[in-house]
Amino acid sequence: MNTFEYLQPKSIDEAQNNFNEKSRLFAGGTDVLGLLKDHIESPEKLINLKNIPGLDKIEYVQGSGLKIGSMVKISAIAQHPLIREKYTVLAEAAESVASPQLRNVGTLGGNLCQRPRCWYFRGDFPCLRKDGGECFAVDGENKYHCIIGGEACYIVHPSDTAVALLALDAKIKISSNGKIKEVPVNDFFILPGDDILRENILQPGEVVTEVFIPEPKANMVSRYLKFTERGSWDFAIVSVAAVIEKSVNTIQNARIVWGGVAPKPWQDLEFNKNLQGLKISEDILKKVTSTLFEKAEPLEHNGYKVPLVKNLTKKILLQIA
């Protein structure tokens, strides 16, 4: 690990004024520390955002929605009574993140902005995402890599909360050059075809300040399911977030989002549209989920993810029923 200057600014302006091309912002630090140790990033200046007032608040305004600061701990989201009641999918996603110790340190902003867990990216390989010449996962060990949206680089995005937030139609607020801009979660993350070196739209020095989730409908039900290889904490092999508006056992509106399958949280707008007006039964759901991910292009060792997506989606919809 190289020597670096450590700064603890008291405001976003101070953080951004001290930022240059050799700087790195960090929140909880659980991901950044690994990146430094693995020599993936070697900043000369590390800028801690945890001491900036106002970024660690959860605020609910009835009729408007929920605001969660970027420095709010993952554990606080998982345990918050109102989030568990009104935004269950987010509480369940947060509760599935890592271990209790890491949830007590990690933040929402950090969880959204964490970098890929691909062992070629994290290892001593000059891969495309490190401005190298190839994606070693294509012909290598690709059991955990993406099955859709890869476009030369086959990472999967590791965030659980991002999957839930996309299902909740959330927006991310970003401080940029003294102004605040707001973008939908889906537009925050980018595919390798858009930029092979980055996972999101953040420009150097920009700071995620807050996530806003609109008021849920009265008939909304939501859940999060995550399949992992290990019984203890682990990243998702496949995850699914479901936000459903329903009447008795009929789906009126649906937002289904998957994790562990693509370089960003993945949704199928056509599938979600086809769920509208659907009666919830095992036979009907088996039929409608049988067409999921028909355009997937699995690599040699990860074709098992396609039936896993179908089964988890059917399971979560039956649970909601």
TIZA-672879 format. One record per residue: x, y, z of N, C-alpha, C in turn. Coordinates in steps of 0.2 Angstrom, whole numbers, padded with zeros to 4 digits, always signed. Each point is the difference from the previous one (the first is absolute). Example, Ala and Ser with C-alpha at 12.3 -4.5 7.8 and 13.67 -1.06 7.14 Angstrom:
! TIZA-672879
+0066-0028+0039-0004+0006+0000+0004+0006+0000 -0002+0005-0004+0004+0006+0001-0004+0005+0003 
***
This chain:
! TIZA-672879
+0004-0006+0000-0004+0006+0000+0004+0006+0000 -0001+0005-0004+0004+0006-0001-0002+0005+0006 +0005+0004+0001-0001+0006+0005-0005+0005-0003 -0005+0002+0004-0005+0005-0002-0002+0005+0005 -0002+0006-0002-0002+0005+0005-0008-0002+0001 -0001+0001+0007-0007-0002+0002-0004+0007+0002 -0005+0001-0003-0004+0006+0002-0007-0001+0003 -0002+0004+0004-0007-0001+0003-0004+0007+0000 -0002+0001-0006-0004+0007-0001-0006+0000+0004 -0002+0006+0001-0006+0001+0004-0006+0002-0004 +0001+0001-0007-0006+0001-0004+0002-0003-0007 -0005+0000-0004+0000-0003-0007+0005+0005-0004 -0001+0006+0001+0004+0005-0004+0007-0001+0002 +0002-0001+0006+0007-0001+0002+0003-0006-0003 -0005-0005+0000+0003-0007-0003+0001+0001-0007 -0004+0003-0004+0001+0001-0007+0005+0005-0002 +0001+0005+0004+0006+0005-0001+0007-0004+0001 +0000-0005+0004+0006-0003+0001+0001-0006-0005 -0005-0001-0004+0001-0006-0004+0004+0002-0007 +0004-0005-0002+0003+0000-0006+0000-0007-0003 +0003+0000-0006+0000-0007-0004+0004-0005+0004 +0004+0001+0005+0003-0005+0004-0003-0001+0007 -0006+0002+0000-0004-0001+0007-0005-0005-0001 -0002-0002+0006-0005-0006+0001-0005+0002+0006 -0006+0001-0002-0005+0001+0005-0002-0007+0003 -0002+0000+0007-0002-0006+0003-0005+0001+0005 -0004-0005+0002-0006+0001+0004+0002-0005+0006 -0003-0006+0000+0001-0005+0006+0008-0002-0001 +0002-0001-0006+0007-0002-0001+0001-0007-0001 -0006-0004+0000+0001-0008+0000+0002-0002-0007 -0002+0004-0005+0003-0002-0007+0006+0003-0002 +0001+0006+0002+0006+0004-0002+0006-0003+0003 +0000-0002+0006+0005-0003+0003+0003-0006-0004 -0005-0005-0002+0002-0005-0004+0003+0002-0007 -0003+0005-0003+0003+0003-0006+0007+0002+0001 +0002+0003+0006+0007+0003+0001+0004-0006+0001 -0002-0005+0004+0004-0006+0002+0002-0004-0006 -0005+0000-0005+0001-0004-0006+0004+0004-0006 +0001+0006+0002+0004+0005-0005-0004+0001-0006 -0007+0000+0000-0004+0001-0005+0000+0008-0001 +0000+0003+0006+0000+0008+0000+0005+0002+0005 +0004+0005-0002+0005+0003+0004+0000+0007+0001 -0005+0003+0003-0001+0007+0001+0006+0003+0004 +0001+0006-0001+0005+0004+0004-0004+0004+0005 -0007+0000-0001-0004+0004+0005-0006-0004+0002 -0002-0002+0006-0006-0003+0002-0004+0005+0004 -0006+0001-0003-0005+0005+0003-0006-0004+0003 +0000+0001+0007-0005-0004+0004-0007+0005+0000 -0005-0003-0002-0007+0004+0000-0004-0001+0006 +0002-0004+0005-0004-0002+0006-0001+0006+0004 +0004+0005+0001-0001+0006+0004-0004+0005-0003 -0003+0000-0006-0004+0005-0003-0007+0000+0003 -0002+0005+0004-0007+0000+0003-0005-0001-0005 -0005-0003+0002-0006-0001-0004-0001-0006-0005 +0006-0003-0001+0000-0006-0005-0002-0007+0004 -0001+0001+0006-0002-0007+0004-0007+0000+0003 -0004+0004-0004-0007+0000+0003-0005-0004-0004 -0005-0002+0003-0006-0004-0003-0006+0005+0001 -0003+0002-0005-0006+0005+0001-0006-0003-0004 -0006-0001+0003-0006-0002-0004-0005+0006+0001 -0002+0002-0006-0006+0005-0001-0006-0003-0002 -0005-0001+0004-0006-0003-0002-0003+0003-0007 -0002-0004-0004-0003+0002-0007+0006+0002-0005 +0006+0001+0002+0005+0001-0004+0005-0006-0001 +0003-0002+0005+0004-0006+0000+0006+0000+0005 +0005-0004-0002+0005-0001+0005+0007+0003-0003 +0004+0003+0005+0006+0003-0002+0006-0004+0004 +0005-0003-0003+0005-0003+0004+0007+0003-0002 +0003+0002+0005+0007+0003-0002+0005-0005-0002 +0004+0002-0004+0005-0005-0002+0005-0003+0005 +0000+0003+0006+0005-0002+0005-0004-0004+0005 -0006-0001-0001-0004-0005+0005+0002-0007-0001 +0001-0003+0006+0003-0007+0000-0005-0005-0002 +0002-0005-0003-0004-0005-0003-0004-0003+0006 +0003-0001+0005-0003-0003+0006-0006+0004+0002 +0000+0007+0000-0005+0004+0002-0006+0000-0005 +0001-0001-0006-0005-0001-0005-0003-0007+0001 +0003-0005+0001-0002-0007+0001-0005+0000+0007 +0002+0004+0005-0004+0000+0006-0005+0005+0001 -0001+0005-0005-0004+0006+0001-0007-0003+0000 -0004+0001+0005-0007-0002+0000-0005+0002-0006 +0001+0007-0002-0004+0002-0005+0002-0003-0007 +0007-0001-0001+0002-0003-0006-0002-0007-0001 +0000-0004+0006-0002-0007+0000-0008+0000-0002 -0004+0005+0003-0007+0000-0001-0002+0002-0008 +0003+0005-0002-0002+0003-0006+0004-0001-0006 +0006-0002+0001+0005-0001-0005+0004-0007+0001 -0004-0005+0001+0002-0006+0003+0006-0003-0005 -0001+0001-0006+0005-0003-0005+0007+0003+0002 +0001+0007+0002+0006+0003+0001+0003-0003+0007 -0004+0000+0005+0002-0003+0006+0003-0007-0001 -0004-0004-0003+0002-0007-0001+0007+0000-0004 +0001+0004-0005+0006+0000-0004+0006+0003+0004 -0002+0005+0004+0006+0002+0005+0002-0005+0005 -0005-0004+0002+0001-0005+0005+0004-0006-0003 +0000+0000-0006+0004-0006-0004+0007+0002-0001 +0002+0006+0001+0006+0003-0002+0005-0003+0005 +0005-0003-0003+0006-0002+0004-0001-0003+0007 +0004+0002+0005-0001-0002+0007-0002+0005+0004 -0003-0001+0006-0002+0005+0005+0006+0005+0001 +0006-0002+0001+0005+0005+0001+0001+0005-0006 +0000-0003-0006+0001+0004-0006-0006+0005-0001 -0006-0003+0002-0006+0005-0001+0000+0005+0005 +0003-0001+0006+0001+0006+0005+0005+0005-0003 +0004-0001-0005+0005+0004-0002-0002+0003-0007 -0002-0004-0004-0002+0001-0007-0005+0005-0001 +0000+0004-0005-0006+0006-0001-0004-0002-0006 -0005+0004-0001-0004-0001-0006+0003+0002-0006 +0003+0006+0001+0004+0003-0006+0006-0005-0002 +0003-0002+0005+0006-0005-0002-0003-0006-0003 -0005-0003+0002-0003-0006-0002-0002+0001-0008 -0003+0006-0001-0002+0001-0007+0006+0001-0005 +0006+0003+0003+0006+0002-0004+0005-0005+0000 -0001-0006+0004+0006-0005+0000+0002-0003-0007 +0006-0002+0000+0002-0002-0007-0001-0008+0000 +0001-0003-0006-0001-0007-0001+0004-0004+0004 -0003-0006+0001+0004-0005+0004+0003-0006-0004 +0000+0001-0007+0003-0004-0005+0007-0002+0002 +0002-0006+0001+0007-0002+0002+0005+0002-0005 -0001+0001-0006+0005+0002-0005+0001+0008+0001 -0005+0004+0001+0000+0007+0002+0004+0001+0006 -0002-0004+0005+0003+0001+0007+0007-0004+0000 +0002-0004-0005+0006-0003+0000+0005+0003-0004 +0006-0004-0001+0005+0003-0004+0000-0002-0007 -0006+0003-0003-0001-0001-0007-0002+0007-0004 +0004+0001-0005-0002+0007-0004-0006-0001-0004 -0006+0000+0004-0006-0001-0004-0002+0007-0003 -0006+0000-0004-0002+0006-0003-0002+0005+0005 -0003-0002+0005-0003+0005+0005+0006+0004+0004 +0006-0003-0001+0006+0003+0002+0004+0003-0006 -0003+0001-0005+0003+0003-0006+0005-0005-0003 -0002-0006+0001+0004-0006-0003-0002-0002-0007 +0002-0006-0002-0002-0002-0007-0006-0005-0001 -0002-0003+0006-0005-0005-0001-0004-0001+0006 -0006-0003-0001-0004-0003+0006+0002-0007+0001 +0004-0002+0005+0002-0006+0002-0006-0005+0002 -0005+0003+0001-0006-0005+0002-0003-0003-0006 +0001+0002-0006-0003-0002-0006+0002-0008-0001 +0006-0001+0001+0003-0007-0001+0003-0003+0007 -0002+0004+0005+0003-0003+0007-0005-0002+0004 +0000+0001+0007-0004-0003+0005-0006+0006+0000 -0006-0002-0002-0005+0005-0001-0006-0002+0004 +0000-0004+0004-0006-0003+0004-0004+0006+0003 +0003+0005+0002-0004+0005+0004-0001+0007-0005 +0002-0001-0006-0001+0006-0004-0007+0001-0003 +0000+0005-0004-0007+0002-0003-0002-0004-0006 -0007+0000-0001-0003-0004-0005-0003+0004-0005 +0000+0007+0001-0004+0005-0004+0003+0007+0001 +0001+0004-0005+0002+0006+0000+0008+0001+0000 +0004-0005-0001+0007+0000+0001+0004+0004-0005 -0001-0001-0006+0003+0005-0005+0008+0000+0001 +0003-0005+0000+0008-0001+0001+0002+0000+0007 -0003+0003+0005+0002-0001+0007-0006-0004+0003 +0001-0005+0004-0005-0004+0002-0001+0000+0008 +0001+0006+0003-0001+0001+0007-0007-0001+0002 -0002-0001+0006-0007+0002+0003+0001+0005+0005 -0005+0004+0001+0000+0006+0005-0001-0004+0006 +0004+0002+0006-0001-0004+0006-0005+0003+0005 -0003+0006-0001-0004+0003+0005-0007-0003+0000 -0002-0002+0006-0007-0002+0002-0005+0005+0000 +0002+0006+0003-0004+0006+0001-0002+0003-0007 +0005+0000-0004-0002+0003-0007-0006-0004-0003 +0000-0007+0000-0005-0004-0003-0007+0002+0003 +0000+0001+0007-0006+0002+0003-0003+0007-0002 +0005+0005+0000-0001+0006-0001-0003+0001-0007 +0003-0003-0005-0003+0000-0007-0007-0003+0000 -0002-0005+0004-0007-0002+0000-0004+0005+0003 +0002+0004+0005-0004+0005+0003+0000+0006-0004 +0003+0001-0006+0000+0006-0004+0003+0006+0004 +0006-0002+0003+0003+0005+0004+0004+0005-0005 +0002+0006+0003+0005+0004-0003+0006+0002+0004 +0005+0001-0003+0007+0001+0003+0002+0008-0001 +0001+0003+0006+0002+0007-0001+0008+0000+0001 +0002+0005-0005+0008+0000+0000+0002+0008+0000 +0005+0001+0004+0003+0007+0000+0005+0000-0005 -0001+0005-0004+0005+0001-0006+0001+0008-0001 +0006+0002+0001+0002+0007-0001-0005+0005+0003 -0001-0002+0006-0005+0005+0004-0007-0001-0001 -0002-0004-0004-0007-0001-0002-0002-0007+0002 -0007-0002+0001-0002-0006+0001-0004-0003-0006 +0002-0005-0003-0004-0003-0005-0003-0007+0002 -0006-0002-0003-0003-0006+0003-0001-0004-0006 +0002-0007+0000-0001-0004-0005-0004-0007+0002 -0004-0003-0004-0003-0006+0002+0006-0005+0001 -0001-0005+0004+0005-0005+0002+0002-0004-0007 -0005-0001-0004+0002-0004-0006+0005+0004-0005 +0000+0007+0001+0004+0004-0004+0007+0001+0003 +0000-0001+0007+0006+0001+0004+0006-0005-0002 -0003-0007-0001+0005-0005-0002+0001-0001-0008 +0005-0002-0002+0002+0000-0007+0003-0007-0002 -0001-0002-0006+0002-0006-0003+0007+0001-0003 +0004-0006+0000+0006+0000-0003+0000+0003-0007 -0005+0000-0004-0001+0003-0006+0000+0007+0000 -0002+0003+0005+0000+0007+0001+0007+0003+0002 +0003-0004+0005+0007+0002+0002+0003-0006+0004 +0005-0003-0003+0003-0006+0002+0004+0001+0007 +0001+0006+0002+0004+0001+0006-0004+0002+0006 -0006+0002-0001-0004+0002+0005-0007-0004+0001 -0002+0000+0006-0007-0003+0002-0006+0005+0000 +0002+0006+0001-0005+0005+0001+0001+0007-0003 -0004+0004+0000+0001+0007-0004+0004+0005+0004 +0002-0001+0006+0003+0005+0004+0007+0002-0003 +0000+0006-0001+0006+0004-0002+0005+0001+0005 +0007+0001-0001+0004+0001+0006-0002+0006+0004 +0000-0002+0007-0002+0005+0004-0007+0001+0002 -0005-0003-0004-0007+0000+0002-0001-0005+0006 -0005+0002+0003-0002-0003+0007-0007-0002+0000 -0002-0007+0001-0006-0002+0001-0002+0003+0007 -0006+0004+0001-0002+0003+0006-0006-0004+0003 -0004-0002-0004-0007-0002+0003-0003-0005-0005 -0005-0004+0002-0004-0004-0004-0007+0001+0002 -0004+0002-0005-0007+0001+0001-0005-0005-0003 -0004-0003+0005-0005-0005-0002-0007+0003+0000 -0004+0000-0005-0007+0003+0000-0004-0004+0005 -0006+0003+0002-0005-0003+0005-0002-0006-0004 -0001-0006+0004-0002-0006-0003-0008+0000+0000 -0003-0003-0005-0007+0000-0001-0003-0005+0006 -0006+0001+0002-0003-0003+0005+0000-0008-0001 -0001-0002-0006+0000-0007-0002+0006-0003-0002 +0006+0003+0002+0006-0002-0002+0003-0005+0005 +0003-0005-0003+0003-0006+0004+0007-0001-0003 +0005-0001+0004+0007+0000-0003+0004-0006+0004 +0004-0003-0004+0005-0005+0004+0006+0000-0004 +0005-0003+0003+0007-0001-0003+0002-0007+0002 +0002-0004-0005+0003-0006+0000+0007-0001-0003 +0005-0003+0004+0007+0000-0002+0002-0008+0000 +0003-0002-0005+0003-0007+0000+0007+0001+0000 +0003-0003+0005+0007+0000+0001+0003-0007+0001 +0007-0001-0002+0003-0007+0000+0001-0002+0007 +0002+0005+0005+0001-0002+0006-0005+0002+0005 -0001-0004+0005-0005+0002+0005+0001+0006+0004 +0007+0002+0001+0001+0006+0004+0000+0005-0005 +0002+0006+0001+0000+0006-0004+0004-0001-0007 -0004+0003-0005+0004-0001-0006-0004+0005-0005 +0003+0001-0006-0003+0004-0005-0005-0005-0004 -0005+0003-0003-0005-0003-0003+0002-0004-0007 -0001-0006+0000+0000-0004-0006-0005+0003-0005 -0006+0000+0003-0006+0003-0004-0004+0003+0006 -0003+0006-0001-0004+0003+0005-0006+0003-0004 -0006+0001+0003-0006+0003-0003-0003+0004+0005 -0002+0006-0002-0004+0005+0003-0007+0000-0003 -0005+0000+0004-0007+0001-0003-0004+0005+0004 -0003+0005-0004-0004+0005+0003-0007-0001-0004 -0005-0002+0003-0006-0002-0003-0006+0004+0003 -0004+0003-0005-0006+0003+0002-0006-0006-0001 -0004-0002+0005-0004-0005-0002-0007+0001+0003 -0005-0003-0002-0007-0001+0002-0001-0007+0001 -0001-0002+0007-0001-0007+0001+0006-0004-0003 -0002-0004-0005+0006-0004-0003+0001+0002-0007 -0001+0006-0002+0001+0003-0006+0005+0005+0000 +0005+0000-0005+0005+0005+0000-0003+0005-0004 +0001+0006+0003-0002+0006-0004+0006+0004-0003 +0005+0000+0003+0006+0003-0003+0006-0004+0004 +0006+0000-0004+0006-0004+0003+0006+0003-0003 +0005+0000+0005+0007+0001-0002+0004-0005+0003 +0003-0004-0004+0004-0006+0001+0007+0002-0002 +0005-0001+0004+0007+0002-0001+0005-0006+0002 +0005-0001-0004+0004-0006+0002+0007+0003+0001 +0004-0003+0005+0007+0001+0001+0004-0007-0001 +0006+0001-0001+0005-0006-0001-0001-0002-0007 -0003+0003-0005-0001-0002-0006+0003+0004-0006 +0002+0007+0002+0002+0005-0005+0005+0005+0004 +0003+0004-0004+0005+0005+0002-0004+0005+0004 -0006+0001+0000-0005+0004+0004-0006-0003+0002 -0004+0002+0005-0006-0002+0001-0004-0001-0006 -0003-0006-0001-0003-0001-0006-0008-0001+0000 -0003+0004-0004-0008-0001-0001-0002-0002-0007 -0005-0003-0001-0003-0002-0006-0007+0004+0000 +0000+0005-0004-0007+0004+0000-0005-0004-0003 +0001-0004-0005-0005-0003-0003-0003-0006+0004 +0004-0003+0004-0002-0005+0005-0005+0003+0005 +0003+0006+0003-0004+0004+0005-0007+0002-0003 +0000+0002-0006-0006+0002-0003-0005-0006-0001 +0003-0006-0001-0004-0006-0001-0003-0002+0006 +0002+0002+0006-0002-0002+0007-0007+0003+0001 -0001+0006-0003-0006+0004+0002-0006-0004-0002 -0005+0000+0005-0006-0003-0001+0000-0008+0001 +0006-0002+0002+0001-0008+0001-0003-0002+0006 -0003-0006+0000-0002-0003+0006+0006-0004+0003 +0001+0000+0006+0006-0003+0003-0002-0007+0002 +0003-0005-0004-0001-0007+0002+0007-0003-0002 +0001-0006+0002+0007-0003-0001+0000-0002-0008 -0005-0002-0003+0000-0002-0007+0001+0006-0004 -0004+0005+0001+0001+0006-0004+0007+0003+0001 +0002+0000+0006+0007+0003+0001+0005-0004-0004 -0001-0007+0001+0005-0004-0004+0000+0001-0007 -0005+0001-0003-0001+0002-0007+0003+0006-0002 -0001+0006+0004+0002+0006-0002+0008+0001+0001 +0002-0003+0006+0007+0000+0001+0005-0004-0005 -0004-0005-0003+0004-0005-0004+0003+0004-0006 -0002+0006-0002+0003+0004-0005+0006+0005+0002 +0001+0000+0006+0005+0005+0003+0007-0002-0003 +0003+0006-0001+0007-0001-0002+0001-0004-0007 -0004+0001-0004+0001-0004-0007+0005+0003-0004 +0002+0006+0002+0006+0003-0004+0006+0000+0004 +0000-0004+0005+0006+0000+0004+0006-0004-0004 +0006+0001+0001+0006-0003-0003+0005-0002+0005 -0002-0006+0004+0004-0002+0005+0007-0002-0003 +0005+0000+0005+0007-0002-0002+0000-0007+0001 +0006-0003+0000+0001-0008+0000-0003-0002+0007 +0001+0003+0006-0001-0003+0006-0006+0003+0004 -0004+0005-0003-0005+0003+0004-0007+0000-0003 -0001-0005-0005-0007-0001-0002-0005-0002+0005 +0002-0002+0006-0004-0002+0005-0004+0006+0003 +0002+0006-0002-0003+0006+0003-0007+0001-0004 -0001-0002-0006-0006+0001-0003-0006-0004+0003 +0000-0006+0002-0005-0003+0003-0001+0002+0007 +0006+0002+0003+0000+0003+0007-0004+0007+0000 +0001+0004-0005-0004+0006+0000-0008-0002-0001 -0002-0004-0004-0007-0002-0001-0003-0003+0007 +0004-0004+0003-0003-0003+0006+0000+0005+0006 +0005+0004+0001+0000+0005+0005-0006+0005-0001 -0001+0002-0007-0005+0005-0001-0007-0003+0001 -0001-0006-0002-0007-0004+0002-0001+0000+0007 +0006-0002+0004-0001+0000+0007-0001+0006+0004 +0003+0006-0002-0002+0006+0003-0007+0003-0002 -0002-0002-0006-0007+0002-0001-0005-0004+0004 +0001-0006+0001-0004-0004+0004+0000+0002+0007 +0006+0002+0003+0000+0002+0006-0004+0006+0001 +0001+0005-0005-0004+0006+0001-0008-0001+0000 -0002-0005-0004-0007-0002+0000-0002-0003+0006 
***
